[in-house]
Amino acid sequence: MSYSVVESEEHQALRTAVAALGQRYGREYLARTAREGRSPDELWADAAKLGYLGVNLPEEYGGGGGGITELSIVLEELGAAGCPLLMMVVSPAICGTVISRFGTEAQKRAWLPGLADGTRTMAFGITEPEAGSNSHRITTTARRDGDDWILTGRKVFISGVDIADATLIVGRTADARSGRLKPCLFIVPRETPGFSRSVIDMELQAAEKQFELVLEEVRLPADALVGAGPSHAGGVGGEDAGLLQLFAGLNPERIMTAAFAIGMGRYALAKAVDYAKVRQVWKEPVGAHQAIAHPLAQSHIELELARLMMRKAALLYDAGDDMGAGEAANMAKYAAAEACVRAVDQSVHTLGGNGLTREYGLASLITASRVARIAPVSREMILNFVSHQTLGLPKSY
C-alpha cells in the first residue's frame, strides 16, 4: 500500500489539541499521582470527555471511528507533555481492538462504549513467570465444564488490574482434533471468584501498578470467550480465532509502545534543549558547544526516524495489512525504544547534576525509558523476528 509521510490537517489538529491537554497536566501531575499511589483519573476523564481515549474504536459503539494511527498520536503527544497514560496501550489499543475486530455483538455492546468514553477499562494478561516472551509456552489453560469454562494459571507484570473492570486473559484450550493446545482469549471480570492479584514491588515510578495474577479454577460463562460466536473477522470467532485475536492485539501494543517511547524521548529532549540554550558556564550557553549540540541533534534525528516507522506501522495496521504491520510494528518499537533511551541519557547528561534533581523531572525517566526496551517484548526478540522473518536467516531456537 502507499502511505504518506506528511500528516493530514486532521492529524495535525489532533496533535495540537492533545498537546494542549497535556500541557494542562504535565510531568509533575503524573509524578504526584504516582507518589500518592493513585491513578491519573482526572487526566483520564478529560481525555475521555474530549474523545481521545476511544478515537480508534468504531463510531457505532461510541468511538471516534479512527484507528491506531490516531490513538498513537494521542499517546505520543501526552508523552511529549510529560504525562503519558500507560493504560491507553492496554485498554483501548489492545483490548478495544480485539473486541471490536473479533467480539460478539453482545461483547461489543457491553464493552466498547465504556472503553471509548473512559467509564470502563480493561487490562491485558499474557506474560507468565516461565513463558516470558514465548507465547507458545503459556500454561494458563481453559477447559470445558458443561457450558462454562474453567481457567487455571498465573500471570505476571500485568498493568492496572486493580483499576480495570476486567482483564483480557490469554489462555490455551485443547484442540479436540489434534489434542494440541491453542490460544484463546477470555474476559475475566475483576471480582470473579478464584481470580486473585498481588502487587509486584517495582522500582519504576508509575501511577499504574504491576500485578501477579493467580487464576484458580476460575469459572466463566460461555460468553466470556472472545468471539464465542460470529465476529467481524469474516465470521471467525471463539476457539478458532485465538491466534488471530492475539496478534490483532499485539501489533497495536507494539505501535503504542513506540508512541509511548517517542513521547518520553521528546519530553526529555525538549527539557535538555531549553536548558542548553540558557545555561552558561563560560562565555556562551552550553548549547553552543558541539559536544552538547551534536548529541542532542542526533537524538532528535533518531526520534523522528522512529516516528516515521511508527506511522508506517500504524497505517499498515489500519489498512488491514496484518503481516506488513507486524514487521513494521516490531521495527518501530525497537527504533523508538533505542531512541528514547539515548535521548533520556543525553538529556540527563546535558543538565549534569541538575539532571538528577526532582526539580527538572528527568532522573526518574532513566528507569522508565528502559521499559520500552524490555516490554512488551525484548529488543533481542525483535532482532530475532527481523533476522528470521525479514532476512530469512535460520532460527536459533
C-alpha positions as CSV (number, residue, x, y, z in Angstrom):
1,M,0.0,0.0,0.0
2,S,1.0,3.6,-0.3
3,Y,1.2,5.8,2.7
4,S,2.1,9.5,3.3
5,V,4.9,10.7,5.5
6,V,3.1,14.0,5.7
7,E,0.3,14.1,8.2
8,S,-3.1,15.3,7.2
9,E,-4.6,18.6,8.6
10,E,-6.9,16.5,10.8
11,H,-3.9,14.7,12.3
12,Q,-2.0,17.9,12.9
13,A,-5.1,19.4,14.5
14,L,-5.4,16.3,16.8
15,R,-1.7,16.7,17.8
16,T,-2.2,20.4,18.7
17,A,-5.4,19.7,20.7
18,V,-3.9,16.8,22.6
19,A,-0.7,18.7,23.3
20,A,-2.8,21.5,24.8
21,L,-4.5,19.0,27.1
22,G,-1.1,17.5,28.1
23,Q,0.3,20.9,29.0
24,R,-2.6,21.4,31.5
25,Y,-1.3,18.4,33.4
26,G,2.4,17.8,32.7
27,R,5.0,15.7,34.3
28,E,4.5,16.9,37.9
29,Y,0.9,15.8,37.8
30,L,1.8,12.3,36.8
31,A,4.7,12.2,39.3
32,R,2.3,13.3,42.1
33,T,-0.3,10.7,41.4
34,A,2.5,8.0,41.5
35,R,3.8,9.3,44.8
36,E,0.2,9.3,46.2
37,G,-0.3,5.8,44.9
38,R,-3.3,6.6,42.8
39,S,-4.3,6.6,39.1
40,P,-4.3,9.7,36.9
41,D,-8.1,9.8,37.0
42,E,-8.5,13.5,36.2
43,L,-6.4,13.3,33.0
44,W,-8.1,10.0,32.0
45,A,-11.5,11.6,32.4
46,D,-10.6,14.7,30.5
47,A,-9.1,12.7,27.7
48,A,-12.2,10.6,27.6
49,K,-14.5,13.6,27.6
50,L,-12.7,15.0,24.5
51,G,-13.0,11.7,22.7
52,Y,-9.3,10.8,22.7
53,L,-9.4,7.5,24.6
54,G,-11.8,5.9,22.0
55,V,-10.5,7.6,18.9
56,N,-9.6,4.2,17.4
57,L,-12.9,2.5,18.2
58,P,-15.9,2.2,15.8
59,E,-18.4,5.1,15.8
60,E,-21.4,2.8,16.1
61,Y,-20.1,1.9,19.6
62,G,-19.3,5.4,20.7
63,G,-15.8,5.7,19.4
64,G,-14.2,8.1,17.0
65,G,-14.0,5.8,14.0
66,G,-10.3,6.3,13.6
67,G,-7.5,3.8,14.0
68,I,-4.2,3.1,15.8
69,T,-2.8,6.0,13.8
70,E,-4.9,8.4,15.7
71,L,-4.5,6.7,19.0
72,S,-0.8,6.7,18.7
73,I,-0.8,10.4,18.1
74,V,-2.8,10.9,21.3
75,L,-0.4,8.9,23.4
76,E,2.8,10.4,21.8
77,E,1.6,14.0,22.5
78,L,0.6,13.2,26.1
79,G,4.1,11.7,26.5
80,A,5.7,14.7,25.0
81,A,3.9,16.8,27.6
82,G,5.3,14.6,30.3
83,C,2.0,12.7,31.2
84,P,1.6,9.6,29.0
85,L,-1.3,7.2,30.0
86,L,0.0,3.7,30.2
87,M,-3.5,2.2,30.2
88,M,-4.1,3.6,26.8
89,V,-1.7,1.0,25.5
90,V,-3.8,-1.7,27.2
91,S,-7.5,-0.7,27.3
92,P,-8.4,0.9,24.0
93,A,-5.4,-0.2,21.9
94,I,-5.2,-3.9,22.8
95,C,-8.5,-4.9,24.4
96,G,-10.7,-2.4,22.4
97,T,-9.1,-3.5,19.1
98,V,-9.5,-7.2,19.8
99,I,-13.1,-6.9,20.9
100,S,-14.0,-4.6,18.0
101,R,-12.5,-7.0,15.5
102,F,-13.4,-10.3,17.0
103,G,-16.0,-9.9,19.7
104,T,-19.6,-11.0,19.5
105,E,-22.2,-8.3,19.1
106,A,-23.1,-8.7,22.8
107,Q,-19.5,-8.2,23.8
108,K,-19.1,-5.1,21.6
109,R,-22.2,-3.6,23.1
110,A,-21.1,-4.5,26.6
111,W,-17.6,-3.2,26.4
112,L,-16.8,-0.8,23.6
113,P,-18.9,2.2,24.6
114,G,-17.4,2.2,28.1
115,L,-13.8,1.7,26.8
116,A,-14.5,4.7,24.4
117,D,-15.8,7.1,27.0
118,G,-13.4,6.0,29.7
119,T,-16.0,4.8,32.1
120,R,-14.7,1.2,31.8
121,T,-11.2,-0.1,31.5
122,M,-9.7,-3.4,30.7
123,A,-6.3,-4.9,31.5
124,F,-4.4,-7.5,29.4
125,G,-2.9,-10.7,30.8
126,I,-0.4,-12.6,28.6
127,T,3.0,-12.7,30.4
128,E,3.7,-15.7,32.6
129,P,6.6,-16.5,35.0
130,E,8.1,-19.3,32.9
131,A,6.9,-18.3,29.4
132,G,8.4,-14.8,29.1
133,S,8.2,-13.7,25.5
134,N,7.3,-17.2,24.3
135,S,3.5,-17.2,23.9
136,H,3.8,-20.9,22.8
137,R,4.8,-21.8,26.4
138,I,1.8,-20.2,28.0
139,T,0.5,-22.6,30.7
140,T,-2.8,-20.9,31.6
141,T,-5.4,-23.4,30.4
142,A,-9.1,-23.4,29.9
143,R,-11.2,-26.5,29.9
144,R,-14.9,-27.0,29.2
145,D,-17.3,-27.9,32.1
146,G,-20.7,-28.1,30.6
147,D,-21.4,-24.7,29.0
148,D,-18.8,-23.0,31.3
149,W,-15.1,-22.5,31.0
150,I,-12.7,-23.2,33.9
151,L,-9.4,-21.2,33.8
152,T,-6.3,-22.1,35.8
153,G,-2.9,-20.4,35.6
154,R,-0.6,-17.5,36.6
155,K,0.3,-14.2,35.0
156,V,3.0,-11.6,35.9
157,F,3.6,-7.9,35.2
158,I,0.0,-7.2,34.3
159,S,-0.7,-3.4,34.5
160,G,-3.6,-1.7,36.1
161,V,-5.6,-4.8,37.2
162,D,-6.8,-3.0,40.3
163,I,-8.4,-0.2,38.3
164,A,-9.7,-2.3,35.4
165,D,-13.2,-3.7,35.3
166,A,-11.9,-6.9,33.7
167,T,-8.8,-8.4,32.4
168,L,-8.5,-9.9,28.9
169,I,-6.7,-13.2,29.7
170,V,-4.7,-15.2,27.2
171,G,-5.2,-18.9,27.9
172,R,-5.0,-22.1,25.9
173,T,-7.6,-24.7,25.1
174,A,-7.1,-28.3,23.9
175,D,-7.9,-28.9,20.2
176,A,-10.3,-31.8,20.1
177,R,-8.9,-33.0,16.8
178,S,-5.2,-32.8,17.4
179,G,-5.0,-32.7,21.2
180,R,-2.6,-29.7,21.0
181,L,-3.2,-26.5,22.9
182,K,-4.2,-23.4,21.1
183,P,-4.6,-19.8,22.3
184,C,-7.9,-18.3,23.3
185,L,-8.8,-15.0,24.9
186,F,-11.3,-14.7,27.8
187,I,-12.9,-11.6,29.5
188,V,-12.4,-12.1,33.3
189,P,-14.2,-9.5,35.5
190,R,-12.1,-8.2,38.3
191,E,-14.1,-9.7,41.2
192,T,-14.6,-13.2,39.7
193,P,-14.2,-15.9,42.4
194,G,-10.8,-17.6,42.1
195,F,-9.2,-14.6,40.3
196,S,-6.7,-13.0,42.7
197,R,-3.9,-10.4,42.4
198,S,-0.9,-9.3,44.3
199,V,1.2,-6.1,43.7
200,I,4.7,-6.6,42.4
201,D,7.1,-4.2,44.2
202,M,8.7,-2.2,41.4
203,E,11.5,0.4,41.4
204,L,9.8,2.0,38.5
205,Q,7.9,5.2,39.4
206,A,4.5,4.9,37.7
207,A,0.9,5.6,38.6
208,E,-0.2,2.2,37.3
209,K,0.8,-0.7,39.5
210,Q,2.0,-4.1,38.2
211,F,0.5,-7.3,39.4
212,E,0.9,-11.1,39.6
213,L,-2.4,-12.8,38.9
214,V,-3.5,-16.3,40.0
215,L,-6.4,-18.0,38.3
216,E,-7.5,-20.9,40.5
217,E,-10.4,-22.8,38.9
218,V,-11.9,-19.6,37.7
219,R,-15.4,-20.4,36.3
220,L,-16.6,-18.3,33.4
221,P,-19.8,-18.4,31.3
222,A,-19.5,-19.4,27.7
223,D,-19.8,-15.8,26.5
224,A,-16.6,-14.9,28.3
225,L,-14.7,-16.3,25.4
226,V,-13.9,-13.5,22.9
227,G,-15.8,-14.2,19.7
228,A,-17.8,-17.0,21.1
229,G,-19.9,-16.6,18.0
230,P,-19.6,-15.0,14.6
231,S,-17.4,-11.8,14.6
232,H,-16.5,-9.1,12.2
233,A,-13.4,-11.1,11.1
234,G,-15.2,-12.9,8.3
235,G,-17.3,-14.9,10.7
236,V,-14.3,-16.3,12.5
237,G,-14.6,-16.3,16.3
238,G,-14.2,-18.2,19.5
239,E,-11.9,-21.1,19.7
240,D,-10.8,-20.9,16.1
241,A,-9.6,-17.3,16.1
242,G,-7.4,-17.2,19.2
243,L,-4.1,-16.8,17.3
244,L,-5.6,-14.1,15.0
245,Q,-7.1,-12.3,18.1
246,L,-3.7,-12.4,19.9
247,F,-1.8,-10.8,17.0
248,A,-4.6,-8.3,16.4
249,G,-3.8,-7.0,19.9
250,L,0.0,-7.4,19.9
251,N,0.7,-5.3,16.8
252,P,-1.2,-2.3,18.3
253,E,0.6,-2.9,21.6
254,R,4.0,-2.5,19.8
255,I,2.9,0.6,17.9
256,M,1.6,2.2,21.1
257,T,4.7,1.3,23.0
258,A,6.6,3.1,20.3
259,A,4.4,6.1,20.7
260,F,4.9,6.0,24.5
261,A,8.7,5.9,24.0
262,I,8.8,8.6,21.3
263,G,6.7,10.9,23.5
264,M,9.0,10.3,26.5
265,G,12.1,10.9,24.4
266,R,10.6,14.2,23.0
267,Y,9.8,15.4,26.6
268,A,13.4,14.7,27.8
269,L,15.0,16.3,24.7
270,A,12.9,19.4,25.0
271,K,14.0,19.8,28.6
272,A,17.6,19.5,27.6
273,V,17.4,21.9,24.7
274,D,15.7,24.5,26.8
275,Y,18.4,24.1,29.4
276,A,21.3,24.2,26.9
277,K,20.0,27.5,25.5
278,V,20.4,29.4,28.7
279,R,22.9,27.5,30.9
280,Q,26.2,29.4,30.8
281,V,29.5,28.1,32.3
282,W,31.9,30.3,30.2
283,K,31.0,32.9,27.7
284,E,28.4,31.2,25.6
285,P,25.4,28.9,26.5
286,V,26.5,25.3,26.7
287,G,24.3,24.6,23.7
288,A,26.7,26.4,21.5
289,H,29.3,23.7,22.1
290,Q,29.3,20.8,19.6
291,A,29.9,18.3,22.4
292,I,26.4,19.3,23.7
293,A,24.7,20.3,20.5
294,H,25.6,17.3,18.3
295,P,24.3,14.5,20.6
296,L,21.1,16.4,21.1
297,A,20.7,16.8,17.3
298,Q,21.4,13.1,16.9
299,S,18.7,12.3,19.4
300,H,16.2,14.4,17.5
301,I,17.0,12.7,14.3
302,E,16.6,9.2,15.9
303,L,13.2,10.1,17.4
304,E,12.0,11.5,14.0
305,L,13.1,8.3,12.2
306,A,11.4,6.2,14.8
307,R,8.2,8.2,14.4
308,L,8.2,7.6,10.7
309,M,8.4,3.8,11.2
310,M,5.7,4.1,13.8
311,R,3.5,5.9,11.3
312,K,4.1,3.3,8.7
313,A,3.2,0.5,11.1
314,A,0.0,2.3,12.2
315,L,-1.1,3.0,8.7
316,L,-0.4,-0.6,7.6
317,Y,-2.4,-1.9,10.5
318,D,-5.3,0.4,9.9
319,A,-5.3,-0.7,6.3
320,G,-5.7,-4.3,7.3
321,D,-2.3,-5.5,6.3
322,D,-1.5,-7.5,9.4
323,M,1.6,-9.2,8.0
324,G,3.2,-5.9,6.9
325,A,2.1,-4.2,10.1
326,G,3.7,-6.9,12.2
327,E,7.1,-6.4,10.7
328,A,6.8,-2.6,10.9
329,A,5.4,-2.6,14.4
330,N,8.3,-4.6,15.7
331,M,10.8,-2.3,13.9
332,A,9.0,0.8,15.2
333,K,9.0,-0.4,18.8
334,Y,12.7,-1.3,18.6
335,A,13.7,2.1,17.0
336,A,11.6,4.1,19.4
337,A,13.0,2.3,22.5
338,E,16.6,2.8,21.4
339,A,15.9,6.5,20.5
340,C,14.1,7.1,23.8
341,V,16.9,5.6,26.0
342,R,19.6,7.6,24.2
343,A,17.5,10.8,24.3
344,V,16.9,10.5,28.1
345,D,20.5,9.6,28.8
346,Q,21.8,12.6,26.8
347,S,19.3,14.9,28.3
348,V,20.3,14.0,31.9
349,H,23.9,14.3,30.9
350,T,23.3,17.8,29.4
351,L,21.9,19.0,32.7
352,G,24.7,17.5,34.7
353,G,23.9,17.4,38.4
354,N,20.6,19.2,37.7
355,G,19.5,16.2,35.6
356,L,19.4,14.1,38.7
357,T,17.2,16.5,40.7
358,R,13.4,16.2,41.1
359,E,13.0,19.8,40.0
360,Y,13.8,19.0,36.4
361,G,11.9,15.7,36.3
362,L,14.4,13.7,34.2
363,A,16.1,11.4,36.7
364,S,13.0,9.1,37.0
365,L,13.0,8.7,33.2
366,I,16.3,6.9,33.4
367,T,14.5,3.8,34.6
368,A,11.2,4.5,32.8
369,S,12.9,4.8,29.4
370,R,14.2,1.2,29.7
371,V,10.7,-0.2,29.8
372,A,10.2,0.0,26.0
373,R,13.4,-2.0,25.5
374,I,12.0,-4.8,27.7
375,A,8.2,-4.7,27.3
376,P,6.1,-6.0,25.7
377,V,8.8,-7.9,24.0
378,S,12.6,-7.5,24.4
379,R,14.8,-5.9,21.8
380,E,16.6,-9.2,21.3
381,M,13.4,-11.0,20.4
382,I,12.6,-8.3,17.9
383,L,16.0,-8.8,16.4
384,N,15.2,-12.5,16.2
385,F,12.0,-11.7,14.4
386,V,13.7,-9.4,11.9
387,S,16.5,-11.8,11.2
388,H,14.1,-14.8,10.7
389,Q,11.1,-13.2,9.1
390,T,12.6,-10.3,7.1
391,L,16.1,-11.5,6.3
392,G,15.3,-15.2,6.1
393,L,18.1,-16.3,8.3
394,P,17.8,-19.7,10.1
395,K,16.3,-19.8,13.6
396,S,18.5,-20.4,16.6
397,Y,15.6,-21.9,18.6
